[in-house]
Amino acid sequence: QVQLVESGGGLVQPGGSLRLSCAASGTIFSIVSMGWYRQAPGKQRELVATKNSGGGTNYADSVKGRFTVSRDNAKNMVYLQMNSLKPEDTAVYYCNALAYSDYNRHDEYWGQGTQVTVSS
């Protein structure tokens, strides 16, 4: 009922910056939280950064000080500004949302993922 579409991934050199965007569409009553996860080859999917409706944020230790998650609630958008990128940041990045599709129903949704490659 809720669709998430990521954009902004690509190839960037170490130390560079990249900005990811995610748009939520469909039957949305409200969005409790939105954020980003990533999965590198051979590794588990891990939390990168999330932001809830109250403004609270949660960052992985590995990205603190380098990444910033932000939301535009009116547009149902979430962004991930990634600075000082490292090769270790290479992964598929997935948009995530916890959203109400009705007054008494909430579910977790995932985007299809966007590839981020940090390499010289």
N, C-alpha and C positions, 0 to 999 in steps of 0.2 A: 504493500500500500504506500510505502515511502521509498522513493528512489534517490540514491546518492550518486553523484557524478563528479569525479575528480578531474583536475586539469593542472597543468603547470610543471609536470615532471620533465626530465630530460637529462642531458649530459652537462656537467659543470666541472671546472677544474678545482683542485683543492684550494681552500681559502675563499672560494667564491660564494655566491648567494643564489638562492632560488626561492620562489614563492609558489606554494601550492594553494589551490582553491577547491572548494567542495560546495556544490549546490544541492540542496534538498528540495524535492518536489513530490507531489502526490497529495494524498489525504493526510494533512497535518493539522492536528488540533493545537499542539504545542511541542516544543523540543526541550527536553530536560537538559541534555548535554550533547555536545559535539566535540569531536577531536580526531586524532590521528594515531594510527598504529603502523608498524612496519615489520617486514619479514625479509631477512637476508637469506641467501642460499644456505640450506642445511641448518637453519636456526628456527626457533619458535617465534611466532608473532609476538611482538612486544609493544607495550604502550609507549607512545612518544610524547603526546601532550593532549590534554582535554580541557574543556572549559564548560562550566555549567551555567544555568540561567541566572544564578546569583552572582556570577562573575568570578567564582573560584576557579583556580587552575591547578593542574597536576602535570608535572614534567618528569620525564625520566632523568636520572642523574647525569647520564651521558650527554644530554642536550641542554642542560640548564646553562643559561647565559649566552647560548648561541641561537636557540630557536624561540620563537614567540607565536603563540596561538591566539587568534582573535576571532570574534564573531560579529556578524551583522544580523541581529535577530529579526529585523524587519524584512530582510531578504532571504532568510533561512540559509545563510552562508557561513562557512567557517574557513579560516585561512591558516596557513603555516608559513611563517617567514623563517627561512633557514639561512643563517649566516655562518661564516667561518667553517664551511663544510669540509669534512674529512672523508677519506676513502672508506672508513668504517661506517659512514652514513649510507653507503650504497645499499639499497633495498627497494622492495616494492612497498609503497606507502598507501595505506588504506584509510579512507574516511569512515568514521564511525558516528552513529547518532543513536541516542536513546530518545524516542519520541512517542507522544500520544497520538494515535490515530482517531481516538474517540475519548470521551470524558473519563471512562474507567479502564482504558486499555493502553498499555505502553509496551513497546517492543524495541529490540536492538536491531539496527540496520547497518549494512556494510556497502561500501562502494566496490567497484571492480578492481581498483588499484591502479596506481600510476608509478612507472619506473623512475627512480632517481639513481643516477650513476655519477659518482665523484671520482674522477680519474684525470691524470695528466696526459 
